[in-house]
Amino acid sequence: MSRPWLSVLVPVYNGSATLKITLDSVVEQADGIEVILVDQGSQDQSVAIAESYSDKMDLQIVPAPDNKSWVQNTNLALSLAKAPRATLLHQDDLWRPGRAALLQEMFEQNPDAALWVHGSDYVDASGSVIGALAPSFGPRARNVERDEAVSRLLVQNTIAIPSAAFPVAAARELGGLDETLWYTADWQFWLGLAARGVTAWSSERMTAFRLHQGSLTISGSCDLDDFEAQLAAPLARNADVLPKDTRDRLLSIAEASKLLNVWLASVFHGKRRPFWPVLRAILGLGPRGLITFINDTRIVARLLPRFRLFSHKKCSE
């Protein structure tokens, strides 16, 4: 067989509720694509569902019952990738028709990019669109230079996991995703890649990112101190990458974003923290910083879909 042009890395753990929909979204556009599915010892029908696609596309199912996280599973899939470029796809997310064609076009136009990114829909459990997520790179396709990409992405992770592609060699040079970061591993990964060169951007929403209460990003934030430490890690690790003339201003905006995210998690989980430190940090940004904060955090676009879906929920004892 000829070498695939794209590797799709699919970490799976008890994903039978949505895995068929996820794989269906890829199978009709899988020409020249390999799918590497790493199963973390699922106890449901995930493996059986995956096996039913073995004769429909280039699919490798890798058992990994001793793994502990989606990050470990992703790194194992990355180590097996044969294509020059790869993308992540979680068991509850999906591609839109034409996503493969868009990626091919982006690769052809920008073959040496450090990262290829496009927009994504938010969908609910039924697959209905409830919002959209994208970095603040604007409505037109363009190359985003290193300093701009890192500056905007450090304020807030606004890249939906399935909506980015990256060079496999560069990802391996970075050591893959950081397995100590259960929440911000993808954020740190995007920042590490974006710091290596140009980010190719398209505003087309060609993937869907599913929001539901069972997701790790929702349930994992229950431990607020750990959640805050996860958010703080990319800021500390990437501060030196920021342009010197704007570093302090951008770090202040990123810190305000972090404080707001922790406060929102505290409200969601019934552990409400005082709001005044958040308000003080935001107001301290000044008019120019406030505009950047609103723009780069995509705060309205991120919160509205969640308000529509989630009622107040306390952490389990």
Secondary structure, 3 states (H helix, E strand, C coil): CCCCCEEEEEEECCCCCCHHHHHHHHHCCCCCEEEEEEECCCCCCHHHHHHCCCCCCEEEEEECCCCCCHHHHHHHHHHHCCCCEEEECCCCCEECCCHHHHHHHHHHHCCCCCEEEEEEEEECCCCCEEEEECCCCCCCCEEECHHHHHHHHHHCCCCCHHHEEEEHHHHHHCCCCCCCCCCCHHHHHHHHHHCCCCEEEEEEEEEEEECCCCCHHHHHHHCHHHHHHHHHHHHHHHHHHCCCCCHHHHHHHHHHHHHHHHHHHHHHCCCCCCCHHHHHHHHCCHHHHHHHHHHHHCHHHHHHHHHHHCCCCCCCC
